[in-house]
Amino acid sequence: MLQIAGIALITTFLALAIKDQKPNFAFLLVLFVGSGIFIFLVDQIQVILTMIEQLAANANINMMYVKTILKIIGIAYIAEFAAHISKDAGLGAIAAKVELAGKILILAMAVPILTAMIETIIQMMPAR
């Protein structure tokens, strides 16, 4: 984490220093470093995903639900990353659309899980 924080702080100072003379270059620097940090974390993300899948398998949880939840989390992170990049570029309207799209996709992916939960609750209720 110290490496990531250090790189982020150095990038911030460099971007602020060159922003007045070369705003396009400052944005590209921020974009490049932000993407580099994300790529650096891909290995850690893979380890986390493997651990979650192993825990779910050991608990006999339906993998469809686990994979759907992991996809929802991925959509949330990707939408947030893209929205922040758009905001950094001064395109708040595009950022808002990316956030909205992420929310709608998350809702669409959550419907099967919500349906299964409701069906389970209905089955548990005594018949009238």
C-alpha positions in Angstrom: 0.0 0.0 0.0 2.9 2.3 0.7 4.1 1.9 -2.9 0.7 2.7 -4.3 0.3 5.7 -2.0 3.7 6.9 -2.9 3.1 6.6 -6.7 -0.3 8.3 -6.3 1.2 11.2 -4.3 4.1 11.7 -6.8 1.6 11.6 -9.7 -0.6 14.1 -8.0 2.2 16.6 -7.4 3.5 16.1 -11.0 0.0 16.6 -12.4 -0.6 19.7 -10.4 2.8 21.1 -11.4 2.2 20.6 -15.1 -1.6 21.1 -15.2 -1.4 24.9 -16.1 1.1 24.5 -18.9 0.0 21.1 -20.3 -3.4 20.1 -19.1 -3.7 17.2 -21.6 -0.4 15.8 -20.6 -1.4 16.0 -16.9 -4.6 14.1 -17.6 -2.8 11.4 -19.6 -0.3 11.1 -16.7 -3.2 10.6 -14.2 -4.9 8.1 -16.6 -1.7 6.1 -17.1 -0.8 5.9 -13.5 -4.4 5.1 -12.4 -4.6 2.3 -15.0 -1.2 1.1 -13.9 -2.3 0.9 -10.3 -5.4 -1.1 -11.4 -3.3 -3.5 -13.4 -0.9 -3.9 -10.4 -3.9 -5.0 -8.3 -5.2 -7.6 -10.7 -3.1 -10.3 -9.1 -4.5 -9.5 -5.7 -8.0 -9.5 -7.1 -7.5 -13.0 -8.6 -6.3 -14.3 -5.2 -9.4 -12.9 -3.5 -11.7 -14.4 -6.1 -10.1 -17.8 -5.7 -10.5 -17.7 -1.9 -14.1 -16.6 -2.1 -14.9 -19.4 -4.6 -13.1 -22.0 -2.3 -15.1 -20.8 0.7 -18.4 -21.0 -1.2 -17.5 -24.5 -2.4 -16.7 -25.6 1.1 -20.0 -24.2 2.4 -21.9 -25.9 -0.4 -23.2 -22.5 -1.7 -24.6 -22.5 -5.3 -21.7 -21.1 -7.4 -24.2 -19.3 -9.7 -25.0 -17.0 -6.8 -21.4 -16.5 -5.8 -20.3 -15.7 -9.4 -23.3 -13.3 -9.8 -22.3 -11.4 -6.7 -18.7 -11.3 -7.8 -19.8 -9.9 -11.2 -21.9 -7.3 -9.4 -18.9 -6.2 -7.3 -16.8 -6.1 -10.5 -19.4 -3.9 -12.3 -19.4 -1.5 -9.3 -15.6 -1.1 -9.2 -15.3 -0.7 -13.0 -18.1 1.8 -13.1 -16.6 3.8 -10.3 -13.1 3.7 -11.9 -14.5 4.9 -15.3 -16.7 7.6 -13.6 -13.7 8.9 -11.7 -11.6 9.0 -14.9 -14.4 10.9 -16.6 -14.6 13.4 -13.7 -10.9 13.9 -13.8 -11.3 14.8 -17.5 -13.9 17.4 -16.5 -16.8 15.3 -18.0 -19.2 15.1 -15.1 -22.1 14.3 -17.3 -20.5 11.3 -18.8 -19.4 10.2 -15.3 -23.0 10.4 -14.2 -24.1 8.2 -17.1 -21.5 5.6 -16.4 -22.6 5.5 -12.7 -26.3 5.1 -13.8 -25.4 2.4 -16.3 -23.5 0.5 -13.5 -26.5 0.8 -11.2 -28.9 -0.5 -13.8 -26.6 -3.4 -14.7 -26.2 -4.3 -11.0 -30.0 -4.3 -10.6 -30.4 -6.5 -13.7 -27.9 -9.0 -12.4 -29.4 -9.0 -8.9 -33.0 -9.9 -10.0 -32.3 -13.7 -10.1 -30.9 -13.6 -6.6 -33.8 -11.6 -5.3 -36.2 -13.9 -7.0 -34.6 -17.0 -5.4 -34.6 -15.3 -2.0 -38.3 -14.4 -2.3 -39.2 -18.0 -3.4 -37.2 -19.4 -0.4 -39.1 -17.1 2.0 -42.5 -18.0 0.5 -41.6 -21.7 0.8 -40.7 -21.2 4.5 -44.0 -19.5 5.3 -46.8 -21.7 6.5 -49.7 -22.2 4.1 -52.9 -20.3 4.9 
